Each structure stands twice: as C-alpha cells, then as structure tokens.
Amino acid sequence: MGILDKIFPVDWFHLDPEYFPQDTRSLFTAADVLQYGILPLGKKHARAGEGKQILNVGFVNPGNKKARIFVQGFVSGNKEFRKYRAYRLKIEEFLLILQEIYELFPALFLQQPVSVCPDVVLYLEQLKKEKEQAELNKML
Amino acid sequence: MDFGVPTRRVRILVQGLVFGLWVALILATRHPLDSWLAQHVPVSLFLRIDPLVMTVVCGGMRMAVTITLLAVITFIISVLLGRVFCGWVCPLGTLFDAYGWLLRRLRVPFQGPSPRWYTFKYYLLFIILIFALFGGVSPLMGLDPIVLLTRLAATTVNPFLRNSNELFWTVSEAPGYYGFFFDGATLFLFISIMVATTKLSRIWCRTTCPLGAYLGVISRHSVLRRETSGCIHCNICAVHCPTGAINFTNETVYNESECIKCFLCSEECPVDANFFTYKSPIPAFSPSQHPVTLGRRSIFSAGVAAIVAAPFLFRSGGTTTASKKLLRPPMSREERDFLASCIRCTECVKSCPTGILKSAGFEFGIRALWSPIMVPTEGLCQEGCNACAEVCPTDAIMKYPIGEKYSYKAGTAVFNSSKCISYTENKYCNECVKACPTDAIGVISGWVPPSGIGSDVPAPEGKKVTRPDHIIYERCVGCGACEYECNKIVFDDSAMVTTSQGRAVPTQINLAQLGKNKEGVWVF
C-alpha cells in the first residue's frame, strides 16, 4: 500500500430502493446476489480520462472470502472495470432491495433449492426466532 | 467542472509542501536572519496571509497596516472559491489531516456530524471583531490557528532547540514566572485539541477556529459550488466530510460556509455524483445549500459580553505609564497601538537570540496576555540584532536599520546603590559597567584589585572600590545588559533595574530618519 493510498475501513452504504443505481443493476444475476450477499452499487471513473471504471460492490459480509473471490473474478473478466470497491451493507436494507428491485422475497427463496448467503440465512432465522418469542410472550 | 479523482493526492501534496514551508520558515526565524529562505521569503509569511490578522490589526489600528495587506490575496481567493485556505494551506488543518490518517490506520472511528454547538466559532469571531472595533487585539486572537501554531513552536518547542547556546530559559526559569505557566498552557491547549480530534475529525475547525469562521462568513457567496445531480443518497460523502458540511439526512444539502473544498466528497462518491462547478453566486442560497443560522439571542449575548468585557480588559491592561516595569522590545509602537497590533504570535520571542523576550502572563493585565515583554534578568537585548522587528508580521515592533539600534531607547536603567555589593560590602564588581554597550554608567574611581576582575575580597580598610554611581540618561538605551550581569551576582535582587522610562516610540521619532513611509501605514 502506497503512503498516499486510501486506508479507509469498509464504509457502510445506505441503500434506498428509490435511488438504487440502475446502470449496474443487472451486472450480477439474482442467483449470485442471493448466494454471495452482494449488490452492484454503480460505477465510478477511476482516473480522469481513463476508460476503465471502478465497480462499487456492496457486501452483506465484506469478510466473506467466497463472495470476494467471485467479485474479483467478475471484475478481472470484465474489460469495463479496473477494480472494485467494497462497501458494507445492512442486512435489512439488503433484503429491502432484494424485494423491491430484484423481486426476491425471503419467504419464497428460503423454500426453494437455491444457495443463499449464510449471513442472510442466519439473520432471517434470528428474526424468525425473535418473532416467535415475541408471540409467546404475548400469549403468556 | 469535475475535480473528482486526482484532487486528493494533489491536495495531500500541496498540504505537505505548504506545511514543509511553514516548518522551514519557523526554523529560519532565528537571529541572524541570514538563511537563504529568510532572505527570500518573509519568515512570518503565514501570519501575513491570514485575513483575520489583517482585519483585526487594521480594525484595531483604524488604518491599513501595509505589512498585513498581503492577506488580501487570501481574502479574495476565499470570497471566490470558499475556504480553500482551510483545506489546502492551514498548517493546523494539515496536522489534523495527518492525525486523521493515523487514526484511520488505527481504525479509530472519528467521523460524524458536527455537534450542535458548531456555531460557537462564529460567536468567538464576533467577540474578536468587537474587540478590534474597540481598538485592541483580544487575547482570543491566540486561538487563530496560525497564531496558535506559531506560539506553540516559539514557546514550547523552540526552547528545547536552543540548548546548544545554553538557553534553556523557559525550562529552567523560576516557577513563579507567569510566562512559563502560559507556555505550558499553549501546549496543554494544543494537546487538548488533538485529543478532541480523536473523537471527531477537524473538531477545532468545526467548532472553535475563529479564522475558519471568518473565512466561512466571507465565502458564503463563493462561485465554486458543490453539485450533486445523480445522488444516490448512500451517505458516503456525509460520512467522509471532514468538517461535517454535508447534511447526514439529505446529502444533497450542504453548508457552503463549512465546506473547506477538500473535494473528499467527490473522491469518495461511488457514482461520480459529487462534483464542484462554477456557479453564479446569486442567488446566494439555493435549496441545496444550508446556511449557518445563528441564534439572535446568542449573538446578542456575545455582543453584550464583548462590549462589557472590552473596556474592562482595556482598563486592566498595563501601559508604559502604568507600569515602568513593562518593557517592550525596542521600537515597539506606543502602548495602545502596540496592543492593537500585536497578535500574540510570539514570532519575536522565537527570533530573540538571547532569551530576553518572553510572553507576558497576567502580570500586566489580561489585555497584555501573551504579548512580548523584555525580562532583563533572563537575557539582554543584543547589540547588532533587530530580529524581533524584522519578523514581526504586523509592525507592532517597527522595522529599523540595524546600525541605528541604539538611536531608539527601549527604556532606561535605574541604579539602586543600596543593593550594589560595591556599596554594601565594598567589593569590586563593576560587571554592569563592563557590560554596558553605550558607556552609560557613570563611575566613581577607587580601589581596583590587582587582577582587575571582580573579587569576593573587600577593599583594604580605608579604601573604597571603583563603583557605579549613576546612569547617564542620554546614553542609556535600556538594553538590560547591566541588569542581566548584576542579576548573575545578586540573584533576583539586582541593583540595576531596567525601566520603560524614556522609551522611544515610533510616534516620537522623526520617521524620515527611518526612510520613506517607514511607518508603513495609510491613515484614513
């Protein structure tokens, strides 16, 4: 890392379905999005006058190596991009985008034989448990 | 016009070069001013391009002090482009950014929105300007970032750099001396600022910096404006904005007065939606700009506080007539004008080769706080040196030809024979007479030891030693050499005391002697 290079930790990327970047929306298939917990978040010119761009990728878990390898492979194989920049996503907002933009609903994809990002599964299970506990508390 | 990608590295480079220049100039501020840099660049350059210094000094003096007018350039740039000075030039800002780089490396979270009291700096500025209106430099001027850093370098770092000529004066001086305490206060203030910066980036610039507030006010109508078409509301720019200028709930809204034009928002924007463009300054506030709103009640309170405090402080301020012990450097302006033009930067203290110049504490009143005073017990005003006048960024100490130094009295010594060992113990000393560069001490001839040097042995019975008798007023220049030497013999109870009696002030001097327009002012 050069002394003038960026050293910011992974930033949180606030997602809003109304402003979700449209130009890169279909870069990843719905299956990839679901499997790796990633979202394409637009692109940016790397340097003034340079043709290649930086792809922004949101990760539910930026430490997910499989997801990172997938994105790295995708960027390497795509001449349009020089590299990618990672952002951290809140799972609630990620799920909201899945529903609003990709029309993927948790109730449906959990029942189907598709590979889902383990962090998302864990979150949904936790959510389910909390709901059940809340209902139980109500009944008591 | 998109400044997007390369600006960050360019800014870091510029900041580094400018900071390097500041450090080099600080190091060059020493007698003799014979380094290449000191001969080609004014050593107080950064203070001279500070528009707040210009405004306060010109306001306080009620005239355009020419030496400060270089700051007009900064003023115009700020009016047109915004607070570029804060983001690209200010050495304290550069220190904050370098510190931020370190914090990021350590993964310390220190970014976020400004506290609600960020407008505090505007009230501080308001008070400083009211003081200037009353004809004085408020001690609050010490919070100006350039002044603060210069004073830090001069009074806390510099003494440690001067050990080669045995001048550990700030460290070794008597603890009761106020100046020593306030040197520590400057250091304490600086450390506190850096600790606070650990919590929030550039918190000083956001909340307290009076120069930042001043530039913020004059740059409200700048033509270089932020444009956010295509914003996807990801909040990245708001998080990265070092001064909290961007609204956290709606990133398209920002505060032009708080924006330091670091272009970090452009750099960090993931989709090239943040860029700066030249726009007409009219209308001043589009819906995308969020102006600073100051509470009317708070402005009123600050104004009343300043108006009440200013005359009170001015009355408590020491003057030459009030205190004969108040010794200003040679060719300092008349006391009222001196206090109206001295910005407490202590460049003079930094440049003084003997350590006679100190930063005043409360001993001459709050108004004189941090202003330079001569303390002859600590050093003497050296022959052939006019460094303090040469480095003064506001001409509070007026410049004069080095050969004419003794044409202008800094004061007059007073001799108290009841404390002189030649009288009390009949011992030969004569150190004051030897030290006097102008032969201003009248002597009564008497016994001299065979060695010809001072001795602990009293004169033989019936004989009286050669001794000082009186001060020749016309010859004495108030350099403090006699007091300095005497104080070495009779520590802290000197028979020679330098007073401000007869101090020559520029208004009394035939300015034609100094050259054309040497006063450096246009009176209006």
Interface residues (C-beta under 8 A of the other chain):
Chain A: L4 I7 F8 P9 D11 W12 F13 H14 L15 D16 Y19 F20 P21 L41 G42 K43 K44 H45 A46 R47 A48 N56 R85 Y87
Chain B: D2 G4 V5 P6 R8 R9 I12 W101 R104 R105 R107 C231 I232 H233 C234 N235 I236 V239 H240 E268 C269 P270 V271 D272
